[in-house]
């Protein structure tokens, strides 16, 4: 083995030893290869297998499945949001600096469970894209959509395995709340044309997503200037990720709604909110 390879292996082993041992043995989260393989399988299905299987088939309607799927997402993310608030912000957590509690007290262990559920929720989100494929809504499977869904499992896995609880609970709180609102919108959209008139607030969902990235970015950025017993590398990664997705979501928002404005002024046809769905 070359000296460079040895250094990489040694450094990888050193980092791995710093993992939170309380998260060892959790299904689909024990090895770093698991979220990587899951995301690669997702990309394979999205880019190759899914469109190929649906190529000569009629699109599925999936109205009932979409209704129950969106209702489940609202309930699951709502539970994560409420439970996180109960264990953190209603329990003395600081917005400025909150180190991870690596003890085995009840609240800390409950946050481990919340972190695991949050990780699993990012895998469940893959069904957004699968349903697009089954309904032949391939125009909605944008670069942003695929990138966001494929990156999140690994990103959240890192947080779960190393820093579950503490400062990163801010992201869990905001993101789960965003998903409650987002899937409530999709639930209404799945209930049929008679609800279209109540879906005027679609663009504000995207705005809320962008506000989320701004808040998370600033919340993580402060740790680069404030002394806190929380890994600076994770804070920096959070800032970079927030800036990346803020830029991509802003670009999507600008193009989507500028295009819609032109369509509404120049055509009798205007795409329904459900046709513009972006997770």
FENQUI-V946506 format. One record per pair of residues at least 12 apart in sequence whose ideal C-beta (glycine too) atoms are under 8 Angstrom apart, sorted by the first residue. I is the first residue (numbers start at 1). J is the second residue. D is the distance in Angstrom with one decimal. If there is no record, write none. Layout:
BEGIN
I:J:D, I:J:D
END
This chain:
BEGIN
16:32:8.0, 18:162:6.7, 19:161:5.0, 19:162:5.6, 20:100:7.7, 20:102:6.4, 20:112:7.7, 20:161:6.2, 20:162:6.0, 20:163:7.4, 20:164:5.9, 22:102:7.3, 22:104:7.2, 22:109:7.2, 22:112:5.4, 22:164:7.8, 23:112:6.3, 23:115:7.6, 23:116:7.3, 23:160:5.9, 23:161:5.3, 23:164:6.3, 26:116:5.5, 26:160:8.0, 28:119:7.9, 28:120:7.1, 28:123:7.0, 29:116:6.5, 29:119:6.0, 29:157:6.1, 29:160:6.2, 29:161:6.8, 32:157:7.3, 32:161:7.7, 34:157:7.6, 35:153:4.4, 35:154:4.5, 35:157:4.3, 36:154:6.3, 38:123:6.2, 38:153:5.9, 39:150:4.6, 39:151:7.5, 39:153:5.6, 39:154:6.1, 42:126:5.2, 42:129:7.4, 42:149:6.8, 42:150:5.8, 43:146:7.1, 43:150:5.7, 45:129:7.9, 45:130:7.1, 45:133:7.7, 46:129:5.5, 46:133:7.1, 46:141:6.4, 46:146:5.9, 47:146:8.0, 50:129:7.9, 50:130:6.9, 50:133:3.8, 50:134:7.9, 51:133:6.5, 51:138:6.5, 54:133:5.9, 54:134:6.7, 54:136:6.0, 59:134:7.1, 59:135:4.9, 59:136:3.9, 59:137:7.8, 60:134:4.6, 60:135:5.8, 61:135:7.3, 62:131:6.0, 62:134:6.3, 62:135:6.1, 63:190:6.2, 63:192:7.4, 65:131:7.5, 66:131:6.5, 66:186:7.4, 66:190:4.1, 67:187:6.6, 67:190:5.1, 67:191:6.8, 69:127:6.3, 69:131:7.3, 70:183:4.8, 70:184:7.7, 70:186:4.8, 70:187:3.9, 70:190:5.9, 71:187:6.0, 73:124:7.4, 73:179:6.5, 73:183:4.0, 74:180:5.6, 74:183:4.9, 74:184:5.6, 74:187:6.6, 76:117:7.5, 76:121:6.2, 76:124:7.6, 77:121:6.5, 77:176:4.5, 77:177:7.7, 77:179:4.1, 77:180:4.9, 77:183:6.9, 78:176:7.5, 78:180:5.0, 79:117:7.9, 80:114:6.1, 80:117:5.8, 80:118:5.8, 80:121:6.9, 80:172:6.8, 80:176:4.3, 81:173:6.3, 81:176:4.1, 81:177:5.1, 81:180:6.3, 83:110:7.3, 83:114:5.6, 84:111:7.8, 84:114:5.7, 84:169:5.8, 84:172:5.3, 84:173:5.1, 84:176:6.8, 85:173:6.3, 87:107:5.4, 87:110:5.8, 87:111:5.6, 87:114:7.1, 87:169:7.9, 88:111:7.6, 88:169:4.7, 88:173:7.2, 89:173:7.1, 91:107:6.7, 93:169:6.7, 95:170:7.2, 95:219:7.1, 96:222:6.6, 96:226:6.3, 96:228:7.8, 97:167:7.0, 97:223:7.0, 97:226:5.7, 97:227:7.7, 97:228:3.6, 97:229:7.9, 97:230:6.9, 98:166:5.0, 98:167:4.9, 98:169:7.1, 98:228:7.8, 98:230:7.4, 99:166:5.4, 99:167:7.4, 99:228:6.6, 99:229:4.1, 99:230:5.5, 100:163:5.2, 100:164:7.0, 100:165:5.0, 100:166:3.5, 100:167:7.6, 100:230:6.9, 101:165:5.6, 101:166:6.8, 108:165:6.2, 111:164:6.2, 111:165:4.0, 111:169:7.1, 112:164:5.3, 112:165:7.2, 114:172:6.9, 115:159:6.9, 115:160:4.5, 115:164:3.7, 115:165:6.9, 115:172:7.3, 116:160:6.2, 116:164:7.9, 118:156:6.1, 118:160:7.4, 118:172:5.3, 118:175:7.9, 118:176:7.0, 119:153:7.0, 119:156:4.8, 119:157:5.7, 119:160:4.8, 121:176:7.8, 121:179:7.5, 122:149:7.9, 122:152:4.4, 122:153:4.6, 122:156:5.2, 123:153:5.7, 125:149:5.8, 125:152:7.2, 125:279:6.3, 126:149:6.1, 128:145:7.8, 128:149:6.9, 128:277:8.0, 128:279:4.1, 129:141:6.0, 129:145:6.8, 129:146:7.1, 129:149:6.1, 129:279:7.7, 132:277:7.9, 137:275:7.4, 137:277:7.8, 140:275:7.3, 140:276:7.2, 140:277:5.8, 140:278:6.9, 142:252:7.1, 142:278:6.9, 144:248:4.8, 144:249:6.9, 144:251:7.9, 144:252:5.4, 144:278:7.1, 145:278:5.7, 145:279:6.3, 147:248:7.3, 148:245:6.7, 148:248:7.8, 148:279:7.4, 149:279:6.8, 151:241:7.7, 155:237:8.0, 155:241:6.5, 158:234:7.6, 159:171:7.8, 159:234:7.3, 162:231:7.3, 162:234:7.2, 163:230:7.1, 163:231:6.4, 163:234:5.8, 166:230:6.1, 167:219:7.7, 167:220:7.6, 167:223:6.7, 167:228:7.2, 167:230:4.8, 167:235:7.4, 168:234:7.2, 168:238:7.6, 170:215:7.8, 170:216:6.7, 170:219:4.9, 171:216:5.1, 171:219:7.8, 171:238:7.0, 174:212:4.9, 174:215:6.2, 174:216:6.3, 175:212:6.6, 178:208:5.9, 178:209:5.8, 178:212:5.2, 181:205:6.2, 181:208:6.3, 182:205:5.5, 182:209:7.6, 182:279:7.1, 185:199:6.8, 185:201:7.4, 185:202:6.6, 185:205:5.5, 185:273:7.5, 186:274:7.7, 186:277:6.3, 189:272:7.7, 189:273:5.6, 189:274:3.9, 189:277:6.9, 190:274:7.3, 193:272:7.8, 196:272:5.8, 196:273:7.0, 199:272:7.8, 199:273:4.3, 199:274:7.8, 202:273:4.3, 202:276:6.8, 203:253:7.0, 203:256:7.8, 203:257:5.5, 206:249:6.3, 206:252:7.0, 206:253:4.8, 206:256:7.6, 206:278:7.2, 207:253:7.1, 209:249:5.6, 210:246:5.8, 210:249:5.1, 210:250:6.0, 210:253:6.9, 213:242:4.5, 213:243:7.7, 213:245:5.3, 213:246:4.0, 213:249:6.9, 214:242:7.4, 214:246:6.4, 216:238:6.5, 216:242:4.9, 217:238:7.3, 217:239:5.3, 217:242:3.5, 217:243:6.2, 217:246:7.0, 220:234:8.0, 220:235:4.5, 220:236:7.7, 220:238:3.8, 220:239:5.0, 220:242:6.9, 221:235:7.3, 221:239:5.2, 223:235:4.1, 224:236:6.8, 224:239:7.7, 252:278:6.7, 256:276:6.3, 260:276:7.7
END
